[in-house]
Amino acid sequence: MEDDRIEEEDREALAGLTTVPPPNRKVSYSHQLRSSSGGGGQKRHNQIRKHSLDNISPPATTASEQHLQPRLDMSLSVEGPPDREDVPHIQPLPEFVASGGTGIFKAPIRAAVHPGRPPCLELRPHPLRETQVGKFLRNIACTETQLWAGQECGIRFWKFDDAYGAGYGLGGRVRRGDEDAAPFYESVNTSPTMCLMVDSGNRLVWSGHKDGKIKSWKMDHSLDDFNSPFKEGLSWQAHKGPVLSIVMSSYGDLWSGGEGGTIKIWPWETIEKSLSLSPEEKHMAALLVERSHIDLRSQVTVNGACSISSSDIKCLLSDKVRAKVWCAQSFFFSLWYVFTLCITCSIVH
């Protein structure tokens, strides 16, 4: 009996409860702070209010959220999908491509060769055969329209405009080994060419030879006949041994390096004057240039002791921006200032 009475009281208590939540009481329990200073001028303070989470209205939904709401309701529903009449037509989300990585994130180019490489131009020089003794190429130098090559017995150059012409050798006389070569021009027989340098400003090509001579060759040869070898413009005895390297400085002076660490400078004023002389005065031009040289080893030799190495000059490089010339030897690097002709630094391996 007692248990029945407890259950009946519980049912009456549950029946008195309502499912509607109680109304929110919008009462602020905070109050304004009083000013500590007396007087009529009181400062207004912002009132601190206590808010309830029930008072916060739901945020406004955007178009994309409204678009996703029916789909979320369907996925969260337990009773199953509603009828098609009650649900609006659902469209797939639109696709877009971000533009922030345009030009950055690209797939690597898969090709045999890079498409941006320079074009290949084959001039078909003679092959290495037993009939080409003394004709092999030692070095090359390129201009905008020509390719020059120093060989064992002189100079040869090709014109790019004639690169795809029929190969017929020198002067129409086809030599064995030159049947497939592009049309070329050849100089007179000289000593083996050790180095080449292009002087685009003066339209000249300078060559250093094994017999110690430096020669100049004109780029603008008006040679229509392949049968006539061309000749040098200016030639003089520069070194006792072979000329191993030549370079043009920012001031127009010609630097040459040879055996024993010898570096000589040929002033451009003298070279320009010698080039202006007539062919009949060629011997005078050569003598004029030979007497004008400056030996750099004598500039740095004090009491018979020289501060630079005596090994052969391997390479000369000109820094036209800073007006300096780099000199490379077997175990020694030196940097020369062009204006004062003084060595600025030296590096020993």
Summary of the structure (lengths in Angstrom):
residues: 349
radius of gyration: 46.2
end to end distance: 113.7
largest distance: 150.2
contacts: 793
relative contact order: 0.06
helix: 19%
strand: 26%
